[in-house]
């Protein structure tokens, strides 16, 4: 197996692993048995919306040169609530 495909497969597995639990499987099973394929459009629409959100977040992080949580923090904040520079910002602060 090609190493690139293995990395992609592990990435997809890791990304979806947090959302696949007993509650999600039973809820999806109940909805599937009730509505059949009538809700596939909602799943496709939600998937496209998540893809768009991830794409925009990646572009914001790439343009700002910062990790995504820090990408929207301005370096020269002039408001009274945020007087520290973005270099000293941390998620735990």
Contact map, one row per residue, 1 for C-alpha under 8 A:
111011000000000000000000000000000000000000000000000000000000000000000000000000000000000000000
111111000000000000000000000000000000000000000000000000000000000000000000000000000000000000000
111111100000000000000000000000000000000000000000000000000000000000000000000000000000000000000
011111110000000000000000000000000000000000000000000000000000000000000000000000000000000000000
111111111000000000000000000000000000000000000000000000000000000000000000000000000000000000000
111111111100000000000000000000000000000000000000000000000000000000000000000000000000000000000
001111111110000000000000000000000000000000000000000000000000000000000000000000000000000000000
000111111111000000000000000000000000000000000000000000000000000000000000000000000000000000000
000011111111100000000000000000000000000000000000000000000000000000000000000000000000000000000
000001111111110000000000000000000000000000000000000000000000000000000000000000000000000000000
000000111111111000000000000000000000000000000000000000000000000000000000000000000000000000000
000000011111111100000000000000000000000000000000000000000000000000000000000000000000000000000
000000001111111110000000000000000000000000000000000000000000000000000000000000000000000000000
000000000111111111000000000000000000000000000000000000000000000000000000000000000000000000000
000000000011111111000000000000000000000000000000000000000000000000000000000000000000000000000
000000000001111111110000000000000000000000000000000000000000000000000000000000000000000000000
000000000000111111111000000000000000000000000000000000000000000000000000000000000000000000000
000000000000011111111000000000000000000000000000000000000000000000000000000000000000000000000
000000000000000111111001000000000000000000000000000000000000000000000000000000000000000000000
000000000000000111111101100000000000000000000000000000000000000000000000000000000000000000000
000000000000000011111111100000000000000000000000000000000000000000000000000000000000000000000
000000000000000000011111110000000000000000000000000000000000000000000000000000000000000000000
000000000000000000001111111000000000000000000000000000000000000000000000000000000000000000000
000000000000000000111111111100000000000000000000000000000000000000000000000000000000000000000
000000000000000000011111111110000000000000000000000000000000000000000000000000000000000000000
000000000000000000000111111111000000000000000000000000000000000000000000000000000000000000000
000000000000000000000011111111100000000000000000000000000000000000000000000000000000000000000
000000000000000000000001111111110000000000000000000000000000000000000000000000000000000000000
000000000000000000000000111111111000000000000000000000000000000000000000000000000000000000000
000000000000000000000000011111111100000000000000000000000000000000000000000000000000000000000
000000000000000000000000001111111111000000000000000000000000000000000000000000000000000000000
000000000000000000000000000111111111100000000000000000000000000000000000000000000000000000000
000000000000000000000000000011111111000000000000000000000000000000000000000000000000000000000
000000000000000000000000000001111111000000000000000000000000000000000000000000000000000000000
000000000000000000000000000000111111111000000000000000000000000000000000000000000000000000000
000000000000000000000000000000111111111000000000000000000000000000000000000000000000000000000
000000000000000000000000000000010011111100000000000000000000000000000000000000000000000000000
000000000000000000000000000000000011111110000000000000000000000000000000000000000000000000000
000000000000000000000000000000000011111111100000000000000000000000000000000000000000000000000
000000000000000000000000000000000000111111110000000000000000000000000000000000000000000000000
000000000000000000000000000000000000011111111000000000000000000000000000000000000000000000000
000000000000000000000000000000000000001111111100000000000000000000000000000000000000000000000
000000000000000000000000000000000000001111111110000000000000000000000000000000000000000000000
000000000000000000000000000000000000000111111111000000000000000000000000000000000000000000000
000000000000000000000000000000000000000011111111100000000000000000000000000000000000000000000
000000000000000000000000000000000000000001111111110000000000000000000000000000000000000000000
000000000000000000000000000000000000000000111111111000000000000000000000000000000000000000000
000000000000000000000000000000000000000000011111111100000000000000000000000000000000000000000
000000000000000000000000000000000000000000001111111110000000000000000000000000000000000000000
000000000000000000000000000000000000000000000111111111000000000000000000000000000000000000000
000000000000000000000000000000000000000000000011111111100000000000000000000000000000000000000
000000000000000000000000000000000000000000000001111111110000000000000000000000000000000000000
000000000000000000000000000000000000000000000000111111111000000000000000000000000000000000000
000000000000000000000000000000000000000000000000011111111100000000000000000000000000000000000
000000000000000000000000000000000000000000000000001111111110000000000000000000000000000000000
000000000000000000000000000000000000000000000000000111111111000000000000000000000000000000000
000000000000000000000000000000000000000000000000000011111111100000010000000000000000000000000
000000000000000000000000000000000000000000000000000001111111110000010000000000000000000000000
000000000000000000000000000000000000000000000000000000111111111000000000000000000000000000000
000000000000000000000000000000000000000000000000000000011111111100010011000000000000000000000
000000000000000000000000000000000000000000000000000000001111111111110010000000000000000000000
000000000000000000000000000000000000000000000000000000000111111111000000000000000000000000000
000000000000000000000000000000000000000000000000000000000011111110000000000000000000000000000
000000000000000000000000000000000000000000000000000000000001111111000010000000000000000000000
000000000000000000000000000000000000000000000000000000000000111111100010000000000000000000000
000000000000000000000000000000000000000000000000000000000000110111110110000000000000000000000
000000000000000000000000000000000000000000000000000000000000100011111110000000000000000000000
000000000000000000000000000000000000000000000000000000001101100001111111000000000000000000000
000000000000000000000000000000000000000000000000000000000000000000111111000000000000000000100
000000000000000000000000000000000000000000000000000000000000000001111111100000000000010010000
000000000000000000000000000000000000000000000000000000000001100111111111110000000000000000000
000000000000000000000000000000000000000000000000000000000001000000011111110000000000000000000
000000000000000000000000000000000000000000000000000000000000000000000111111000000000010000000
000000000000000000000000000000000000000000000000000000000000000000000011111110000000110000000
000000000000000000000000000000000000000000000000000000000000000000000000111110000000111000000
000000000000000000000000000000000000000000000000000000000000000000000000011111000000110000000
000000000000000000000000000000000000000000000000000000000000000000000000011111100111100000000
000000000000000000000000000000000000000000000000000000000000000000000000000111110110000000000
000000000000000000000000000000000000000000000000000000000000000000000000000011111110000000000
000000000000000000000000000000000000000000000000000000000000000000000000000001111110000000000
000000000000000000000000000000000000000000000000000000000000000000000000000000111110000000000
000000000000000000000000000000000000000000000000000000000000000000000000000011111111000000000
000000000000000000000000000000000000000000000000000000000000000000000000000011111111100000000
000000000000000000000000000000000000000000000000000000000000000000000000000010000111110110000
000000000000000000000000000000000000000000000000000000000000000000000000011110000011111110000
000000000000000000000000000000000000000000000000000000000000000000000100111100000001111110000
000000000000000000000000000000000000000000000000000000000000000000000000001000000000111110000
000000000000000000000000000000000000000000000000000000000000000000000000000000000001111111000
000000000000000000000000000000000000000000000000000000000000000000000100000000000001111111101
000000000000000000000000000000000000000000000000000000000000000000000000000000000000000111111
000000000000000000000000000000000000000000000000000000000000000000001000000000000000000011111
000000000000000000000000000000000000000000000000000000000000000000000000000000000000000001111
000000000000000000000000000000000000000000000000000000000000000000000000000000000000000011111
